[in-house]
């Protein structure tokens, strides 16, 4: 009877040697690290989280381990689903793109854990190239901006002065928002601008601050869409 139980347990397990386990775990860790680096280098906006970056690496390694635990056993797969259903994840994903990186890490871990090394390496490489292309081209963005400029302008002064500074320092400038003050004496203006190569953010803010009738000059770095 003990021998029969041992044979049954061995039949449900995948034939993973120690060297296979090490290769699968190390490869999944490398792929998870690569995915995390792509995420960090292509991230846009203010919702970056170091914790999420580390989570991507752990997901790839843990999923690879899970795939080796399941092996070819259908009963283990159902048992794992039941065990994981006990865990509840209440963390809200701030950026919908982060979900894609979680699935990417999951797929890479599954491929590495099942020994599909070409699929894991080639798939990760193609997705990394795609991520950098979309990041560089700023695909899907309504405004291809570098900075969001905000300042308050007194109605009694001439607007030609600040327009001249903006046109001199920026390649493109688009007015996004106008908000009059309660007393009607001033307006808060918001511009989407792309600076020229010879000018920096400090140059633009310094020149605007020196103008008469301008106050509350704020320049916000923005590589992402901004809603108003």
C-alpha atoms as an extended CHARMM CRD file, in Angstrom:
* protein
*
       228  EXT
         1         1  UNK       CA              0.0000000000        0.0000000000        0.0000000000  PROA      1               0.0000000000
         2         2  UNK       CA              2.7090000000        2.5960000000        0.8220000000  PROA      2               0.0000000000
         3         3  UNK       CA              4.4010000000        1.7760000000       -2.4210000000  PROA      3               0.0000000000
         4         4  UNK       CA              1.1350000000        2.3640000000       -4.2990000000  PROA      4               0.0000000000
         5         5  UNK       CA              0.6810000000        5.7680000000       -2.6580000000  PROA      5               0.0000000000
         6         6  UNK       CA              4.2370000000        6.7460000000       -3.5320000000  PROA      6               0.0000000000
         7         7  UNK       CA              3.7300000000        5.7020000000       -7.1500000000  PROA      7               0.0000000000
         8         8  UNK       CA              0.5190000000        7.7310000000       -7.3270000000  PROA      8               0.0000000000
         9         9  UNK       CA              2.2330000000       10.8030000000       -5.9430000000  PROA      9               0.0000000000
        10        10  UNK       CA              5.0890000000       10.4870000000       -8.4040000000  PROA      10              0.0000000000
        11        11  UNK       CA              2.6360000000       10.0510000000      -11.2910000000  PROA      11              0.0000000000
        12        12  UNK       CA              0.9380000000       13.3510000000      -10.4330000000  PROA      12              0.0000000000
        13        13  UNK       CA              4.1880000000       15.2560000000      -10.3450000000  PROA      13              0.0000000000
        14        14  UNK       CA              6.0630000000       16.7260000000      -13.2810000000  PROA      14              0.0000000000
        15        15  UNK       CA              9.5790000000       15.3710000000      -13.6940000000  PROA      15              0.0000000000
        16        16  UNK       CA             11.4200000000       18.4580000000      -12.4540000000  PROA      16              0.0000000000
        17        17  UNK       CA             15.0210000000       17.8760000000      -11.5090000000  PROA      17              0.0000000000
        18        18  UNK       CA             16.7780000000       20.2840000000       -9.1320000000  PROA      18              0.0000000000
        19        19  UNK       CA             18.6420000000       21.8930000000      -12.0320000000  PROA      19              0.0000000000
        20        20  UNK       CA             15.3530000000       22.3790000000      -13.9050000000  PROA      20              0.0000000000
        21        21  UNK       CA             13.8170000000       24.0750000000      -10.8820000000  PROA      21              0.0000000000
        22        22  UNK       CA             16.7920000000       26.4140000000      -10.5340000000  PROA      22              0.0000000000
        23        23  UNK       CA             16.7280000000       27.3130000000      -14.2400000000  PROA      23              0.0000000000
        24        24  UNK       CA             12.9810000000       27.9760000000      -14.2220000000  PROA      24              0.0000000000
        25        25  UNK       CA             13.1030000000       30.1050000000      -11.0730000000  PROA      25              0.0000000000
        26        26  UNK       CA             16.1560000000       32.0990000000      -12.1620000000  PROA      26              0.0000000000
        27        27  UNK       CA             14.7490000000       32.6910000000      -15.6500000000  PROA      27              0.0000000000
        28        28  UNK       CA             11.4110000000       33.8490000000      -14.2420000000  PROA      28              0.0000000000
        29        29  UNK       CA             13.2410000000       36.2220000000      -11.8910000000  PROA      29              0.0000000000
        30        30  UNK       CA             15.2660000000       37.6580000000      -14.7920000000  PROA      30              0.0000000000
        31        31  UNK       CA             12.1380000000       38.0940000000      -16.9080000000  PROA      31              0.0000000000
        32        32  UNK       CA             10.3090000000       39.7000000000      -13.9910000000  PROA      32              0.0000000000
        33        33  UNK       CA             13.2020000000       42.1030000000      -13.4730000000  PROA      33              0.0000000000
        34        34  UNK       CA             13.2050000000       42.9710000000      -17.1790000000  PROA      34              0.0000000000
        35        35  UNK       CA              9.4580000000       43.6310000000      -17.0950000000  PROA      35              0.0000000000
        36        36  UNK       CA              9.8630000000       45.8080000000      -14.0010000000  PROA      36              0.0000000000
        37        37  UNK       CA             12.6080000000       47.8520000000      -15.6910000000  PROA      37              0.0000000000
        38        38  UNK       CA             10.4330000000       48.3660000000      -18.7640000000  PROA      38              0.0000000000
        39        39  UNK       CA              7.5960000000       49.4890000000      -16.5070000000  PROA      39              0.0000000000
        40        40  UNK       CA              9.8280000000       51.9380000000      -14.6400000000  PROA      40              0.0000000000
        41        41  UNK       CA             11.3690000000       53.4080000000      -17.7990000000  PROA      41              0.0000000000
        42        42  UNK       CA              8.0820000000       53.7930000000      -19.6760000000  PROA      42              0.0000000000
        43        43  UNK       CA              5.8640000000       54.8920000000      -16.7930000000  PROA      43              0.0000000000
        44        44  UNK       CA              3.9320000000       58.1270000000      -17.2140000000  PROA      44              0.0000000000
        45        45  UNK       CA              2.0060000000       60.1990000000      -14.7360000000  PROA      45              0.0000000000
        46        46  UNK       CA              2.2180000000       60.5070000000      -10.9630000000  PROA      46              0.0000000000
        47        47  UNK       CA              0.9830000000       57.0520000000       -9.9090000000  PROA      47              0.0000000000
        48        48  UNK       CA              4.3640000000       55.2900000000       -9.9380000000  PROA      48              0.0000000000
        49        49  UNK       CA              4.7790000000       52.8130000000       -7.0980000000  PROA      49              0.0000000000
        50        50  UNK       CA              7.9490000000       51.0040000000       -6.0980000000  PROA      50              0.0000000000
        51        51  UNK       CA              5.7760000000       48.3990000000       -4.4080000000  PROA      51              0.0000000000
        52        52  UNK       CA              4.0650000000       47.6030000000       -7.7120000000  PROA      52              0.0000000000
        53        53  UNK       CA              7.4540000000       47.2760000000       -9.4420000000  PROA      53              0.0000000000
        54        54  UNK       CA              8.5550000000       44.7140000000       -6.8640000000  PROA      54              0.0000000000
        55        55  UNK       CA              5.2100000000       42.9500000000       -7.1560000000  PROA      55              0.0000000000
        56        56  UNK       CA              5.7690000000       42.3880000000      -10.8810000000  PROA      56              0.0000000000
        57        57  UNK       CA              9.0310000000       40.5480000000      -10.1260000000  PROA      57              0.0000000000
        58        58  UNK       CA              7.4580000000       38.4360000000       -7.3820000000  PROA      58              0.0000000000
        59        59  UNK       CA              4.4720000000       37.5440000000       -9.5710000000  PROA      59              0.0000000000
        60        60  UNK       CA              6.7160000000       36.1450000000      -12.3050000000  PROA      60              0.0000000000
        61        61  UNK       CA              8.7190000000       33.9970000000       -9.8720000000  PROA      61              0.0000000000
        62        62  UNK       CA              5.7300000000       32.8060000000       -7.8280000000  PROA      62              0.0000000000
        63        63  UNK       CA              3.7190000000       31.8500000000      -10.9130000000  PROA      63              0.0000000000
        64        64  UNK       CA              6.6870000000       29.8580000000      -12.2320000000  PROA      64              0.0000000000
        65        65  UNK       CA              6.8010000000       28.0080000000       -8.9250000000  PROA      65              0.0000000000
        66        66  UNK       CA              3.0420000000       27.4310000000       -9.0190000000  PROA      66              0.0000000000
        67        67  UNK       CA              3.2320000000       25.9650000000      -12.5080000000  PROA      67              0.0000000000
        68        68  UNK       CA              5.8840000000       23.5010000000      -11.3390000000  PROA      68              0.0000000000
        69        69  UNK       CA              3.7370000000       22.5630000000       -8.3460000000  PROA      69              0.0000000000
        70        70  UNK       CA              0.7290000000       21.8600000000      -10.5630000000  PROA      70              0.0000000000
        71        71  UNK       CA              2.6800000000       19.9170000000      -13.1590000000  PROA      71              0.0000000000
        72        72  UNK       CA              0.3220000000       17.6670000000      -15.1010000000  PROA      72              0.0000000000
        73        73  UNK       CA             -2.0800000000       17.1180000000      -12.1920000000  PROA      73              0.0000000000
        74        74  UNK       CA             -5.6020000000       18.3910000000      -12.8060000000  PROA      74              0.0000000000
        75        75  UNK       CA             -6.5650000000       17.8010000000       -9.1840000000  PROA      75              0.0000000000
        76        76  UNK       CA             -3.7270000000       20.0450000000       -7.9990000000  PROA      76              0.0000000000
        77        77  UNK       CA             -4.8880000000       22.7930000000      -10.3470000000  PROA      77              0.0000000000
        78        78  UNK       CA             -8.4010000000       22.7290000000       -8.8260000000  PROA      78              0.0000000000
        79        79  UNK       CA             -6.9620000000       22.5530000000       -5.3220000000  PROA      79              0.0000000000
        80        80  UNK       CA             -4.8170000000       25.6040000000       -6.0540000000  PROA      80              0.0000000000
        81        81  UNK       CA             -7.8200000000       27.5600000000       -7.3270000000  PROA      81              0.0000000000
        82        82  UNK       CA             -9.6650000000       26.7580000000       -4.1310000000  PROA      82              0.0000000000
        83        83  UNK       CA             -6.7060000000       27.7810000000       -1.9820000000  PROA      83              0.0000000000
        84        84  UNK       CA             -6.2140000000       31.0930000000       -3.8210000000  PROA      84              0.0000000000
        85        85  UNK       CA             -9.9200000000       31.9260000000       -3.5610000000  PROA      85              0.0000000000
        86        86  UNK       CA             -9.3900000000       32.3780000000        0.1800000000  PROA      86              0.0000000000
        87        87  UNK       CA             -7.0280000000       35.2980000000       -0.4780000000  PROA      87              0.0000000000
        88        88  UNK       CA             -8.7430000000       38.5930000000       -1.2300000000  PROA      88              0.0000000000
        89        89  UNK       CA             -6.8890000000       41.3730000000       -3.0000000000  PROA      89              0.0000000000
        90        90  UNK       CA             -8.2990000000       44.7920000000       -2.1750000000  PROA      90              0.0000000000
        91        91  UNK       CA             -5.5490000000       46.9250000000       -3.7360000000  PROA      91              0.0000000000
        92        92  UNK       CA             -6.9820000000       49.3060000000       -6.3450000000  PROA      92              0.0000000000
        93        93  UNK       CA             -4.9650000000       49.5720000000       -9.5610000000  PROA      93              0.0000000000
        94        94  UNK       CA             -4.5750000000       53.3050000000      -10.2140000000  PROA      94              0.0000000000
        95        95  UNK       CA             -3.4660000000       52.9770000000      -13.8290000000  PROA      95              0.0000000000
        96        96  UNK       CA             -5.1960000000       50.5150000000      -16.1520000000  PROA      96              0.0000000000
        97        97  UNK       CA             -1.8830000000       49.9150000000      -17.9260000000  PROA      97              0.0000000000
        98        98  UNK       CA             -0.5200000000       48.4040000000      -14.7070000000  PROA      98              0.0000000000
        99        99  UNK       CA             -2.9290000000       45.5030000000      -15.1730000000  PROA      99              0.0000000000
       100       100  UNK       CA             -1.2350000000       44.6570000000      -18.4660000000  PROA      100             0.0000000000
       101       101  UNK       CA              2.1280000000       44.4480000000      -16.7110000000  PROA      101             0.0000000000
       102       102  UNK       CA              0.6800000000       42.0670000000      -14.1140000000  PROA      102             0.0000000000
       103       103  UNK       CA             -0.6030000000       39.7870000000      -16.8830000000  PROA      103             0.0000000000
       104       104  UNK       CA              2.7350000000       40.1040000000      -18.6620000000  PROA      104             0.0000000000
       105       105  UNK       CA              4.5950000000       38.9450000000      -15.5450000000  PROA      105             0.0000000000
       106       106  UNK       CA              2.0520000000       36.1630000000      -15.0750000000  PROA      106             0.0000000000
       107       107  UNK       CA              2.4760000000       34.9210000000      -18.6510000000  PROA      107             0.0000000000
       108       108  UNK       CA              6.2780000000       35.0730000000      -18.4110000000  PROA      108             0.0000000000
       109       109  UNK       CA              6.1940000000       33.1090000000      -15.1540000000  PROA      109             0.0000000000
       110       110  UNK       CA              3.9010000000       30.4800000000      -16.6720000000  PROA      110             0.0000000000
       111       111  UNK       CA              6.1500000000       30.0740000000      -19.6990000000  PROA      111             0.0000000000
       112       112  UNK       CA              9.2880000000       29.8210000000      -17.5740000000  PROA      112             0.0000000000
       113       113  UNK       CA              7.6530000000       27.4460000000      -15.0810000000  PROA      113             0.0000000000
       114       114  UNK       CA              6.5360000000       25.0410000000      -17.7970000000  PROA      114             0.0000000000
       115       115  UNK       CA              9.9140000000       25.0410000000      -19.5340000000  PROA      115             0.0000000000
       116       116  UNK       CA              8.7630000000       27.0170000000      -22.5820000000  PROA      116             0.0000000000
       117       117  UNK       CA             11.9680000000       29.0470000000      -22.6500000000  PROA      117             0.0000000000
       118       118  UNK       CA             11.7820000000       30.3280000000      -26.2760000000  PROA      118             0.0000000000
       119       119  UNK       CA              8.2290000000       31.5540000000      -25.7020000000  PROA      119             0.0000000000
       120       120  UNK       CA              9.2130000000       33.2650000000      -22.4410000000  PROA      120             0.0000000000
       121       121  UNK       CA             12.2700000000       35.0140000000      -23.9030000000  PROA      121             0.0000000000
       122       122  UNK       CA             10.8880000000       35.9400000000      -27.3300000000  PROA      122             0.0000000000
       123       123  UNK       CA              7.5110000000       37.0000000000      -25.9510000000  PROA      123             0.0000000000
       124       124  UNK       CA              9.0850000000       39.2230000000      -23.3060000000  PROA      124             0.0000000000
       125       125  UNK       CA             11.4710000000       40.7660000000      -25.8610000000  PROA      125             0.0000000000
       126       126  UNK       CA              8.6480000000       41.5740000000      -28.3000000000  PROA      126             0.0000000000
       127       127  UNK       CA              6.4610000000       43.0960000000      -25.5970000000  PROA      127             0.0000000000
       128       128  UNK       CA              9.3960000000       45.1620000000      -24.2840000000  PROA      128             0.0000000000
       129       129  UNK       CA             10.0730000000       46.5680000000      -27.7610000000  PROA      129             0.0000000000
       130       130  UNK       CA              6.3660000000       47.3230000000      -28.1810000000  PROA      130             0.0000000000
       131       131  UNK       CA              6.2540000000       49.1130000000      -24.8200000000  PROA      131             0.0000000000
       132       132  UNK       CA              9.2250000000       51.3260000000      -25.7210000000  PROA      132             0.0000000000
       133       133  UNK       CA              7.7790000000       52.1380000000      -29.1600000000  PROA      133             0.0000000000
       134       134  UNK       CA              4.4410000000       53.1840000000      -27.6610000000  PROA      134             0.0000000000
       135       135  UNK       CA              6.2280000000       55.1910000000      -24.9730000000  PROA      135             0.0000000000
       136       136  UNK       CA              8.5240000000       57.0020000000      -27.4190000000  PROA      136             0.0000000000
       137       137  UNK       CA              5.7350000000       57.8490000000      -29.8680000000  PROA      137             0.0000000000
       138       138  UNK       CA              3.3840000000       58.8340000000      -27.0150000000  PROA      138             0.0000000000
       139       139  UNK       CA              0.7440000000       56.8170000000      -28.8420000000  PROA      139             0.0000000000
       140       140  UNK       CA             -2.8550000000       57.6070000000      -27.9820000000  PROA      140             0.0000000000
       141       141  UNK       CA             -2.1310000000       60.9150000000      -26.2400000000  PROA      141             0.0000000000
       142       142  UNK       CA             -4.4160000000       63.8240000000      -27.0410000000  PROA      142             0.0000000000
       143       143  UNK       CA             -1.7700000000       66.3870000000      -26.1410000000  PROA      143             0.0000000000
       144       144  UNK       CA              1.9090000000       65.6620000000      -26.7560000000  PROA      144             0.0000000000
       145       145  UNK       CA              3.0830000000       67.9770000000      -24.0350000000  PROA      145             0.0000000000
       146       146  UNK       CA              6.1700000000       68.4800000000      -21.9380000000  PROA      146             0.0000000000
       147       147  UNK       CA              4.8700000000       71.0110000000      -19.4350000000  PROA      147             0.0000000000
       148       148  UNK       CA              1.6170000000       72.4450000000      -18.1530000000  PROA      148             0.0000000000
       149       149  UNK       CA              2.0030000000       76.1950000000      -17.5070000000  PROA      149             0.0000000000
       150       150  UNK       CA             -0.2890000000       78.0090000000      -15.1100000000  PROA      150             0.0000000000
       151       151  UNK       CA             -0.2520000000       81.6580000000      -14.0760000000  PROA      151             0.0000000000
       152       152  UNK       CA             -2.5730000000       84.4530000000      -13.0050000000  PROA      152             0.0000000000
       153       153  UNK       CA             -2.9150000000       87.4510000000      -15.3190000000  PROA      153             0.0000000000
       154       154  UNK       CA             -4.2790000000       90.8910000000      -14.4050000000  PROA      154             0.0000000000
       155       155  UNK       CA             -6.8130000000       92.1530000000      -16.9110000000  PROA      155             0.0000000000
       156       156  UNK       CA             -5.4310000000       95.7030000000      -16.6970000000  PROA      156             0.0000000000
       157       157  UNK       CA             -2.0840000000       94.6880000000      -18.2440000000  PROA      157             0.0000000000
       158       158  UNK       CA             -1.2570000000       93.9010000000      -21.8410000000  PROA      158             0.0000000000
       159       159  UNK       CA             -1.3480000000       90.2090000000      -22.7830000000  PROA      159             0.0000000000
       160       160  UNK       CA              1.1630000000       90.6600000000      -25.6020000000  PROA      160             0.0000000000
       161       161  UNK       CA              4.0910000000       90.4970000000      -23.1550000000  PROA      161             0.0000000000
       162       162  UNK       CA              3.4830000000       86.9940000000      -21.8360000000  PROA      162             0.0000000000
       163       163  UNK       CA              2.4380000000       85.7190000000      -25.2630000000  PROA      163             0.0000000000
       164       164  UNK       CA              5.7580000000       86.9280000000      -26.6460000000  PROA      164             0.0000000000
       165       165  UNK       CA              7.6810000000       85.0530000000      -23.9370000000  PROA      165             0.0000000000
       166       166  UNK       CA              5.6920000000       81.8520000000      -24.4580000000  PROA      166             0.0000000000
       167       167  UNK       CA              6.1290000000       81.9490000000      -28.2390000000  PROA      167             0.0000000000
       168       168  UNK       CA              9.8310000000       82.6660000000      -27.8790000000  PROA      168             0.0000000000
       169       169  UNK       CA             10.5190000000       79.7680000000      -25.5030000000  PROA      169             0.0000000000
       170       170  UNK       CA              8.1810000000       77.0760000000      -26.8190000000  PROA      170             0.0000000000
       171       171  UNK       CA              7.8270000000       75.0860000000      -30.0100000000  PROA      171             0.0000000000
       172       172  UNK       CA              4.0870000000       74.7340000000      -29.5870000000  PROA      172             0.0000000000
       173       173  UNK       CA              1.6320000000       76.2190000000      -27.0910000000  PROA      173             0.0000000000
       174       174  UNK       CA             -2.0730000000       75.5290000000      -26.6880000000  PROA      174             0.0000000000
       175       175  UNK       CA             -4.4130000000       77.2520000000      -24.2860000000  PROA      175             0.0000000000
       176       176  UNK       CA             -6.2170000000       74.6310000000      -22.2200000000  PROA      176             0.0000000000
       177       177  UNK       CA             -8.1120000000       76.4990000000      -19.5420000000  PROA      177             0.0000000000
       178       178  UNK       CA             -9.2640000000       80.0060000000      -18.5410000000  PROA      178             0.0000000000
       179       179  UNK       CA            -10.6470000000       80.6490000000      -15.0810000000  PROA      179             0.0000000000
       180       180  UNK       CA            -11.7490000000       84.2270000000      -14.2170000000  PROA      180             0.0000000000
       181       181  UNK       CA            -11.4390000000       85.4200000000      -10.6420000000  PROA      181             0.0000000000
       182       182  UNK       CA            -14.4580000000       86.2240000000       -8.5300000000  PROA      182             0.0000000000
       183       183  UNK       CA            -13.9300000000       89.9790000000       -8.7380000000  PROA      183             0.0000000000
       184       184  UNK       CA            -13.2450000000       89.9030000000      -12.4830000000  PROA      184             0.0000000000
       185       185  UNK       CA             -9.8730000000       91.6320000000      -12.1410000000  PROA      185             0.0000000000
       186       186  UNK       CA             -7.6840000000       88.6640000000      -13.0630000000  PROA      186             0.0000000000
       187       187  UNK       CA             -7.7120000000       85.3320000000      -14.8820000000  PROA      187             0.0000000000
       188       188  UNK       CA             -5.9250000000       82.0590000000      -14.2940000000  PROA      188             0.0000000000
       189       189  UNK       CA             -4.5890000000       80.7330000000      -17.5950000000  PROA      189             0.0000000000
       190       190  UNK       CA             -3.3680000000       77.2130000000      -18.3480000000  PROA      190             0.0000000000
       191       191  UNK       CA             -1.1800000000       76.3770000000      -21.3430000000  PROA      191             0.0000000000
       192       192  UNK       CA              0.1270000000       73.1220000000      -22.7480000000  PROA      192             0.0000000000
       193       193  UNK       CA              3.6430000000       73.8110000000      -24.0790000000  PROA      193             0.0000000000
       194       194  UNK       CA              6.6300000000       72.0590000000      -25.6080000000  PROA      194             0.0000000000
       195       195  UNK       CA              9.8640000000       73.9510000000      -24.9520000000  PROA      195             0.0000000000
       196       196  UNK       CA             12.4950000000       74.6540000000      -27.5620000000  PROA      196             0.0000000000
       197       197  UNK       CA             15.8450000000       72.8940000000      -27.2040000000  PROA      197             0.0000000000
       198       198  UNK       CA             17.6640000000       76.1230000000      -26.2810000000  PROA      198             0.0000000000
       199       199  UNK       CA             15.2930000000       76.9420000000      -23.4070000000  PROA      199             0.0000000000
       200       200  UNK       CA             14.7440000000       75.2680000000      -20.0570000000  PROA      200             0.0000000000
       201       201  UNK       CA             11.8710000000       75.3640000000      -17.6040000000  PROA      201             0.0000000000
       202       202  UNK       CA             13.8660000000       77.7350000000      -15.4100000000  PROA      202             0.0000000000
       203       203  UNK       CA             14.3140000000       80.1820000000      -18.3000000000  PROA      203             0.0000000000
       204       204  UNK       CA             10.5960000000       80.2760000000      -19.0260000000  PROA      204             0.0000000000
       205       205  UNK       CA              9.4730000000       80.7100000000      -15.4170000000  PROA      205             0.0000000000
       206       206  UNK       CA             12.1360000000       83.3770000000      -14.7630000000  PROA      206             0.0000000000
       207       207  UNK       CA             11.0700000000       85.4640000000      -17.7460000000  PROA      207             0.0000000000
       208       208  UNK       CA              7.3710000000       85.1770000000      -16.9060000000  PROA      208             0.0000000000
       209       209  UNK       CA              7.9250000000       86.0640000000      -13.2550000000  PROA      209             0.0000000000
       210       210  UNK       CA              9.6360000000       89.3110000000      -14.2790000000  PROA      210             0.0000000000
       211       211  UNK       CA              6.6140000000       90.4800000000      -16.2720000000  PROA      211             0.0000000000
       212       212  UNK       CA              4.2890000000       93.0290000000      -14.7320000000  PROA      212             0.0000000000
       213       213  UNK       CA              0.7840000000       91.8050000000      -14.0400000000  PROA      213             0.0000000000
       214       214  UNK       CA              1.6970000000       88.1020000000      -13.8020000000  PROA      214             0.0000000000
       215       215  UNK       CA              1.6580000000       86.1140000000      -10.5730000000  PROA      215             0.0000000000
       216       216  UNK       CA              1.3860000000       82.5330000000       -9.3010000000  PROA      216             0.0000000000
       217       217  UNK       CA              3.5410000000       81.1690000000      -12.1420000000  PROA      217             0.0000000000
       218       218  UNK       CA              3.5660000000       77.3680000000      -11.9510000000  PROA      218             0.0000000000
       219       219  UNK       CA              5.1810000000       74.9500000000      -14.4310000000  PROA      219             0.0000000000
       220       220  UNK       CA              4.2070000000       71.2840000000      -14.0960000000  PROA      220             0.0000000000
       221       221  UNK       CA              6.1320000000       68.5400000000      -15.8990000000  PROA      221             0.0000000000
       222       222  UNK       CA              3.5800000000       66.4670000000      -17.7770000000  PROA      222             0.0000000000
       223       223  UNK       CA              4.2910000000       63.5320000000      -20.0710000000  PROA      223             0.0000000000
       224       224  UNK       CA              0.7340000000       62.3160000000      -19.8310000000  PROA      224             0.0000000000
       225       225  UNK       CA             -2.7740000000       63.4580000000      -20.6920000000  PROA      225             0.0000000000
       226       226  UNK       CA             -4.1670000000       66.0520000000      -18.3100000000  PROA      226             0.0000000000
       227       227  UNK       CA             -7.8940000000       66.5700000000      -17.7390000000  PROA      227             0.0000000000
       228       228  UNK       CA             -9.4530000000       69.9670000000      -17.1550000000  PROA      228             0.0000000000
